[in-house]
Amino acid sequence: MNQHPSVHPTYTPEPGTSLRLCADEMWSFVRCKKEQRWLWWVEEAATGRVLAFVFGRRTHATFRRLLAVLAQAAWTVEQWFTDAWGAYEASLPATRHQKGKAPMQRLERKHLTLRTRLKRLMRKTICFSKKQFFHDGLTTLFIVHFFF
């Protein structure tokens, strides 16, 4: 499957726009729970619009791929809101990084919406993806349809 990060096709802030972003990751699996698959995504804090997302492992490299999407779009980030996961602390400048769950409630709600609407993302289910291609593809289709 194409490993390029996905960017929102219709909503794009003007290049050079300074953004306040929330970033978070969500766990799921392919075939068995040992084969974890993580959805990393970024939303604009003011509007709640999802700007970009990538699939991968829960590693610093996957988060850097997400940052590369934002850099490629020429968007500058004024403030980051995340949890205390090490990838955020290692990759984001401390002066523009705020840790805590309060600003991220809207993004956490999106996680719940995904898990409620897509059975394959539930932790305790018999409906699961057997191939990474279908897992990422169906999740991407739902995200684009529902949030964009």
N, C-alpha and C positions, 0 to 999 in steps of 0.2 A: 504494500500500500504506500501511497505517496506520504512521505514523512514531513512535508512542508507544513508549517503552521498555518492556521486558518485565520483570516481577518474578516471582520464584518463587511459584507459586500455593499451596503447602502449607507451606513453611517460612518463618515470619516471626518474627524475634526480637521480644520485647516492645518497645513504644515506650519510648524513653528508655534502652534497653540500650546499653552502650558496647561497640563492636565493634573488632576488629583485622582489617583487610581487606587482601587482595592484589588488585591491579588490573593487567590486561594487555590487550593488543590482538592480534588475529590477522588476517593478510592473506588475502584471496581475491579473486576477480574475477568479473565478470558480462560475458558475451559475449566480451570480449577482455581481455588483461592490462593494457591501458591504463585500463580501467574498474575501478579497484580498489574493493573493498568491504571494510570493516574491521568485525570483531566485537570490541566492547569489553565486557569483563565483569569482575565483582567476585565474589570468593569470601571466605568467612570463613576466616581463617588457621588457627584452632584445629580446625575440623571439616572444612574443605574443601568446604563446601556453597556452591553458587553462589547468590548473592542476587539479582543483577540483571544484565541485559545489554542492549546497544543495538547497532544496526547503523548505519554511517555512513562518513564519510571519516576519515582520520587527522588530525583537527583538534582544536583546543582546544574548539570548540563541541560536538563529539560527546561529548567527555569531560564537559563541563559538563552535558549532557543526562543522562548516567549519574549524576552527582552530584545532579541534581534528583530523580531517582527515590529515591535514598537519603534526601534531605531530606524529600520528600513522605511517606515511610514513617516519619518522625520517629525515625530511627536516628542516634545520635551515634557518630562514629568516633574511637576513642582513638588508633589507630596505623594508618598506611598503609604497605604494602610494594609498591614498584613498581620498574620499571627507570628509567633516566635520561632518558626521553623528555620533551621540553619541556612538553607539556601537563600532565603531572603536577607538574612543578616550578612552573609558573605558577599552577595551580589549587589546590594543596594547601598548607596551612601548613607551613613548614619544620620547626617544632617537632614535628610529628606525622608527618613523612614520612621513611621510611627507604628508600634506594635500594640495590639489589643483587638478584642473581638467586637467592641461596640460599633465601630464604623462599618464593620463587615456583615452586619445582620442581613442586609438585602442579598448579598452574594451567598450567604449560607442558606437563605430561603430558596435561592435558585437550585442549590444542591438538593433540597427536599423536593422541589418540583420535578427535577429530573428523576429522582428515585421513585417518586409516586407514579409518574407517567410511563417510565420505561422499566418494566419488570426485570430486565437483564442487569440493571444497576443495583438492584436490591441485594443485600448481603445474605439473606436467608430465602432462597428461592430455588425452584427447579428450572427456571427459565434463565439460561445463561448463553453467552456467545461461545462458540467452539473455535472461532477464528478471529484473530485480531482485526482483520480487514472488515468483517461484518460489525464487530463491536464498535470500532471507531467510526465506520461509515454511518451506521444507524444513529449513533449518538450525535454525530455531526449534523445529520439531516434533521433530527429533532431540535437541536440548538438553533440551527438556521431558521427553521420553520416557526418555532415558538418564540424565540427571543428577538429575531430580526424581522 
